[in-house]
Amino acid sequence: MDFIDRIRELATRIPKQLEYIQTEEATKNALIMPFISALGYNVFDPTEVTPELNADIGIKKGEKVDYAILRDGKPIMLFECKHHAADLSKVHASQLYRYFSVTEARFGVLTNGIVYWFYTDLDAPNKMDAKPFFEFSMLDLRDQAVEELKKFSKSVFDLSNILTTANELKYSREIKRIFAEQLAEPSDEFVKFFVAPIYTGKMTQKVREQFAALTRLALRQYISDQVNERLKTALAVESAPPAPAPTELVVLTNSATPTPSEPEHGGIQTTAEELEAFYIIRAILREVVPVKRVVMRDVQSYCGILLDDNNRKPICRLYFNSIVKSIGFFDGEKEARIPLLQMDELYGHAGRLKATVVRYDAAKAPQKAT
């Protein structure tokens, strides 16, 4: 089994294991040690993977790294581990900062066994950067992340190559963050960049506001068009096996005739965007449940995505009938609705969608006798 297969097999097991993992130590044993092993390192050889590596600093004694990966007797990668339910954005990585400065390792990893944040010292030598240069979720494991992760595996580990990649990832990540911010709320400078070649009139406040709205709309439409093209290609490949499409897609409406593209007068119309979102959500959830269990039910005010066509098992709701589209999640006591600027953002919520489905299945599983 090669690296990609090992990582994807591990990712597939995680949703089924989470309800049984109650402690940080269990997180290490069930999620993080198998991850290190998937990278090709022998977790049972202390000369290769050392748990609780001493990292004493001055008068601070007893500081220990959760795991250190060694090469030729020297640490090359440090792991600080948290419980799988921990939100890494709210975790202070102070221990990892301290470990990093007193060892020869060039990479530090902060993880809860699901999300992994990789750090290095691009800003200042031997001082861990404040922001990770690479991050990914095992519940939303994309091909690009797997390719980057492979560079850390034992068989191909090359320090200079990874540092070059780290520099590129750091800046590309920041560029994408800035672009996302501008897409949500474009600055005057950003709007002027697009407006200057096409508008010669006076740039009043009213005109600026109009072009800001047009800029947001044009960019979202462009991105949506690109996603649609990719989606069409993917669907064409998936439809290659001799399985009729109508039996694969289950769309229910409360109109007399359940044909979303041609509703009766005054009925409900399932839009192309809702279908696109449905296909994306199905593609995300196929890793944890058969796709036929994921069903769309369109109503007047929203488009619901259900598990097993059961109203008591809502996965999410699509609110696409207004100018600002949004999606509602059901991973808490109440529905949590957030804006959806573009369809591609659905992939960023993959972990949330999968966790909801896994919770429903876990609830119906028979309890073991005590």
Secondary structure by P-SEA (a helix, b strand, c coil): ccaaaaaaaaaaaccccccccccaaaaaaccaaaaaaaacccccccccccccccccccccccbbbcbbbbccccccbbbbbcccccccccccaaaaaaaaaaccccbbbbbcccbbbbbccccccccccccccbbbbcccccaaaaaaaaaaccccccaaaaaaaaaaaaaaaaaaaaaaaaaacccaaaaaaaacccccccccaaaaaaaaaaaaaaaaaaaaaaaaaaaaaaaaaaacccccccccbbbbcccccccccccccccccccaaaaaaaaaaaaaaccccccccbbbbbcccbbbbbccccccccccccccccccccccccccccbbbbbbccccccccaaaaaaaaaaaaaaaacccccc
